[in-house]
Amino acid sequence: MSVKWKHHVFRNSLIPWYDKTPVCWFLVAVMLGIFLFALAGISSALEKAPDCLWVPLVLCILSLFLMVKIVLRIRRRAEWFSRE
């Protein structure tokens, strides 16, 4: 049995402050700085302490992963809002 509504109520979804687009772009910029710092750490570890190479390598991979994930989130949100 289907119910047909005469008036639909559509509400805008609330986005928390930490998921707004400017905050996400700021986070991407911070992650870019951390990524560059990790690259400098990799080059320094290759010269001086190859045993500790895993620390800047993990930092580099994690910051790159977060950058890509946040940019994809911003892109998906922009596509969602452009459809409306």
Secondary structure, 3 states (H helix, E strand, C coil): CCCCCCCCCCCCCCCCHHHCHHHHHHHHHHHHHHHHHHHHHHHHHHHHCHHHCHHHHHHHHHHHHHHHHHHHHHHHHHHHHHHC
